[in-house]
Amino acid sequence: MSDRIERMRARLAQLAPTELAIEDDSHKHAGHAGARDGRGHFRVRIVAPAFSGEPLLVRHRRVYAALGDMMLTDIHALAIDARTPDEIQEQK
């Protein structure tokens, strides 16, 4: 696992996720303007009780806030799937 993903995991831990998956999609964007400066493209799936009752925009803002300065130094693009455990159960 890459250092960036480890740091992302550590920062997102403050949301107490019951599920957390982070994929580095940077290789799919080679040559892209945002990739030239070394920042990456990532996909995050996070399931956390902390998102209960929150609209999608607030959930995304919480993820961005948890990642903090990594959004400026390490991450160019971030796809977020943020759900509650109840929402996951409803899908089954």
trRosetta pair geometry for C-beta under 8 A, 3 or more apart (Angstrom, degrees):
i j d omega theta_ij theta_ji phi_ij phi_ji
1 5 5.1 -108 179 82 97 128
1 6 5.8 116 120 -57 114 89
2 5 4.7 95 60 8 84 101
2 6 7.0 -144 99 -5 45 87
2 24 6.2 49 14 -48 141 153
3 6 5.6 -55 -150 36 33 114
3 7 6.4 31 154 -17 66 106
4 7 5.8 -57 -150 38 31 109
4 8 6.3 32 152 -20 66 106
4 24 7.2 97 79 -97 122 123
4 40 6.3 103 130 23 169 142
4 42 7.9 -142 133 -72 122 134
4 70 7.6 131 -154 -155 87 122
4 74 5.3 171 -131 -176 114 132
4 75 7.9 145 -174 -65 124 81
5 8 5.5 -51 -145 37 34 114
5 9 6.3 39 153 -22 65 103
5 22 5.0 165 -144 101 97 131
5 24 6.3 -89 -61 -48 116 109
5 42 7.8 165 -95 -125 81 128
6 9 5.7 -52 -149 34 30 114
6 10 6.5 31 152 -20 63 105
7 10 5.6 -51 -147 34 33 113
7 11 6.4 27 156 -14 65 107
7 70 6.6 164 122 -95 120 138
7 74 7.5 101 80 19 137 177
8 11 6.0 -60 -149 40 30 106
8 12 6.1 20 158 -12 67 113
8 22 5.5 130 99 -126 136 162
8 42 7.1 -165 -100 -171 167 166
8 44 7.4 -132 165 -94 132 121
8 67 6.4 -3 -129 -115 80 101
8 70 6.6 175 -87 150 78 167
8 75 7.9 94 -92 -65 121 127
9 12 6.0 -63 -141 43 26 104
9 13 6.6 48 153 -44 61 96
9 20 6.4 123 -129 129 83 139
9 22 6.5 -122 -65 2 85 140
10 13 5.8 -39 -160 2 30 121
11 14 6.7 -36 176 5 45 108
11 66 5.0 136 147 154 92 83
11 67 5.5 109 113 -103 146 42
11 68 6.6 -129 -150 14 141 102
11 70 6.9 -148 4 -2 164 139
12 15 5.7 -40 -177 24 65 113
12 17 6.4 7 143 -15 103 129
12 20 6.0 144 111 -136 133 139
12 22 8.0 167 13 -62 152 124
12 44 7.3 -173 -94 -155 156 136
12 46 6.2 -122 -176 -107 133 139
12 63 7.0 7 -115 -138 103 77
12 66 5.3 89 -99 132 51 142
12 67 7.2 8 -63 -67 85 79
13 16 7.3 45 175 -77 53 37
13 17 7.3 -93 -116 19 40 92
14 66 5.5 -170 55 -130 114 109
15 46 6.7 36 94 171 145 137
15 48 4.7 -44 146 -119 102 168
15 50 5.1 -131 -166 45 77 149
15 51 7.9 33 -175 -43 119 88
15 62 6.5 105 -101 145 123 117
15 63 7.5 -14 -50 -91 157 63
15 66 5.9 -53 -34 -79 108 156
16 48 5.9 116 81 -146 66 107
16 49 7.0 -36 99 42 113 93
16 50 6.1 120 50 -31 98 118
17 20 4.3 95 97 -55 152 103
17 46 5.0 -92 -110 -160 137 88
17 47 5.9 100 -162 65 91 52
17 48 4.5 -71 -101 -74 61 97
18 47 5.2 -59 61 103 89 101
18 48 6.5 160 4 -99 76 43
18 49 7.1 73 -25 -25 116 85
18 85 5.5 28 39 -79 153 113
19 45 6.9 -37 126 123 106 95
19 46 7.0 166 92 -150 70 33
19 47 3.9 34 44 33 103 115
19 88 7.5 103 15 -83 145 161
20 44 7.6 -25 -159 -164 78 89
20 45 7.3 162 -149 87 32 63
20 46 5.3 15 -110 -112 76 77
20 47 7.6 -132 -59 30 52 68
21 44 7.3 155 84 -155 56 43
21 45 4.4 7 53 52 102 104
21 46 7.9 -153 32 -66 58 50
22 42 6.1 -13 -169 -171 92 118
22 43 7.3 155 -156 80 44 53
22 44 5.4 -6 -105 -104 77 75
22 45 8.0 -153 -68 28 40 64
23 42 6.6 152 79 -159 51 64
23 43 4.3 -6 56 55 104 103
23 44 8.0 -157 24 -68 68 36
24 27 7.5 73 124 -5 90 89
24 40 5.9 -34 -150 173 95 143
24 41 7.5 104 -170 77 54 59
24 42 5.8 -33 -106 -103 51 80
25 28 4.9 -32 174 25 86 121
25 29 6.8 68 126 -10 85 105
25 40 7.8 134 59 169 56 93
25 41 4.5 -67 81 108 92 104
25 42 6.5 162 20 -104 86 21
25 43 5.7 67 -23 -17 123 102
25 79 7.8 27 13 14 147 120
26 29 6.0 -78 -158 46 41 100
26 30 7.6 75 148 -64 70 67
26 35 6.3 133 -161 -125 88 115
26 40 4.0 -62 -76 -143 124 93
26 41 5.0 152 -86 34 53 80
26 42 7.7 -2 -45 -60 85 63
27 30 6.2 -3 -160 -39 43 105
28 41 6.8 -88 60 78 96 142
29 32 4.0 -37 175 4 93 140
29 34 7.1 -27 156 69 138 99
29 35 4.9 163 117 -49 101 136
29 41 4.9 95 7 -9 144 145
29 76 7.9 -152 115 79 155 136
29 77 7.5 141 -65 29 169 135
30 35 6.3 -124 -115 119 28 159
31 35 6.9 27 40 65 21 128
31 36 7.9 25 -155 -66 23 90
32 35 4.4 82 62 4 89 109
32 36 7.4 -142 91 -24 48 80
32 41 7.8 42 59 -42 153 131
32 76 7.9 150 108 121 121 154
33 36 5.9 -42 -159 6 35 117
34 37 7.1 -58 -171 28 39 100
34 39 6.3 -67 166 75 83 109
34 41 7.5 91 101 -65 124 95
34 76 3.7 129 162 -176 117 141
34 77 6.3 83 117 -29 158 99
35 38 7.8 81 179 -57 48 10
35 39 7.1 -122 -115 70 37 62
35 40 7.3 46 -121 -111 82 41
35 41 7.1 -44 -81 -22 102 102
35 76 6.5 -116 -72 19 51 162
37 76 7.5 133 58 -82 103 120
39 73 7.3 171 -96 137 104 25
39 74 5.8 134 -130 166 79 18
39 75 5.8 -6 -173 86 106 5
39 76 3.8 126 109 -46 115 89
40 74 6.6 -16 23 165 94 71
40 75 6.2 -44 64 -113 73 51
40 76 6.3 179 69 16 16 93
40 77 7.9 -98 127 43 44 71
41 75 8.0 102 -100 -157 23 69
41 76 6.0 -44 -69 67 67 100
41 77 4.4 2 -122 60 84 107
41 78 7.8 -163 -156 -69 49 38
42 75 6.0 -58 15 -128 119 107
42 77 7.2 169 28 91 56 62
42 78 5.4 -4 67 -113 92 73
42 79 7.3 -152 104 30 49 71
43 78 7.8 158 -92 -161 28 51
43 79 4.5 -13 -115 64 76 109
43 81 7.7 23 178 -1 88 101
44 63 6.6 157 95 -163 150 139
44 78 6.4 2 3 -171 112 98
44 79 7.1 170 25 85 64 56
44 80 5.2 -8 66 -113 102 67
44 81 7.0 -167 98 33 56 67
44 82 7.8 19 110 -66 103 82
45 81 4.4 -9 -113 67 74 114
46 63 6.6 163 30 -101 150 118
46 80 7.4 -29 20 -159 106 88
46 81 7.2 153 25 85 58 62
46 82 5.2 -6 67 -112 97 73
46 83 7.6 163 90 30 52 60
47 82 8.0 165 -86 -158 35 44
47 83 5.2 -22 -110 76 78 87
47 84 6.9 79 -162 -173 76 10
47 85 5.8 93 164 -76 112 59
47 87 7.9 -151 -132 62 98 99
47 88 5.6 8 -129 -41 141 138
48 51 5.2 102 76 -9 86 98
48 82 7.4 -31 28 -162 100 88
48 84 7.0 -60 78 -112 42 53
48 85 7.9 -49 162 -32 4 83
49 52 5.7 -12 -176 -22 60 115
49 84 6.3 65 -116 -149 37 90
49 85 6.0 -15 -74 4 76 111
50 54 8.0 3 135 -2 62 139
50 62 7.3 -171 126 166 121 159
51 54 5.1 -102 -164 46 58 117
51 59 4.8 35 -132 -109 114 113
51 62 7.5 -158 -92 51 82 150
51 82 5.7 174 -105 155 151 100
51 83 6.7 173 85 157 153 13
51 84 4.9 -144 80 -70 100 82
52 84 4.9 89 -79 -117 69 143
52 86 7.1 72 -108 16 100 123
54 58 4.2 -117 -175 87 108 127
54 59 5.3 134 110 -56 122 81
54 62 7.6 15 159 -14 165 136
55 58 5.2 94 59 9 73 102
55 59 7.3 -134 102 -6 38 90
56 59 5.6 -57 -150 34 34 114
56 60 6.4 31 156 -18 68 105
56 82 7.2 139 -143 64 66 105
57 60 5.8 -55 -150 36 31 110
57 61 6.4 32 152 -20 64 106
58 61 5.6 -52 -147 36 33 113
58 62 6.5 37 153 -22 64 103
59 62 5.8 -55 -154 32 30 112
59 63 6.7 30 150 -18 64 103
59 80 7.5 174 121 141 97 130
59 82 3.9 173 155 107 127 142
60 63 5.6 -52 -152 34 36 111
60 64 6.4 35 151 -16 67 105
60 80 5.3 142 -116 74 86 153
60 82 6.4 -163 -68 10 56 141
61 64 5.6 -53 -146 39 33 112
61 65 6.1 35 154 -21 66 107
62 65 5.6 -52 -143 37 30 113
62 66 6.3 34 155 -22 63 105
62 82 7.7 132 62 -154 107 158
63 66 5.8 -54 -150 34 30 112
63 67 6.5 22 154 -13 64 108
63 78 7.7 -173 128 145 123 139
63 80 5.4 154 67 -128 166 142
63 82 6.0 -132 -43 -75 130 136
64 67 5.9 -62 -150 41 30 106
64 71 6.0 33 -155 -71 84 150
64 78 7.7 156 -91 72 81 151
65 68 6.8 27 177 -70 38 63
67 70 4.6 -92 173 59 90 115
67 71 5.4 98 109 -44 116 91
67 75 6.7 -10 165 10 143 150
67 78 7.6 -147 2 -98 172 163
68 71 7.0 -164 104 6 22 95
69 72 5.3 -53 -164 39 62 109
69 73 5.7 29 146 0 88 115
70 73 6.0 -73 -128 56 34 90
70 74 4.5 -37 -161 43 80 117
70 75 5.4 55 139 -4 86 109
71 74 7.8 -23 -51 54 14 74
71 75 5.2 -45 -115 64 43 113
71 78 7.4 -64 -115 -13 90 139
75 78 5.4 22 173 -56 132 109
83 87 4.3 -121 -170 78 108 133
83 88 5.8 120 120 -50 133 84
84 87 4.8 102 54 1 76 101
84 88 7.4 -139 96 -3 45 84
85 88 5.6 -54 -153 34 38 113
85 89 6.4 40 150 -21 68 104
86 89 5.5 -52 -148 35 35 113
86 90 6.5 40 152 -24 65 103
87 90 5.6 -49 -150 30 33 116
87 91 7.0 38 151 -24 61 101
88 91 5.9 -53 -161 26 35 114
88 92 7.3 36 147 -25 63 101
89 92 5.9 -53 -160 23 39 113
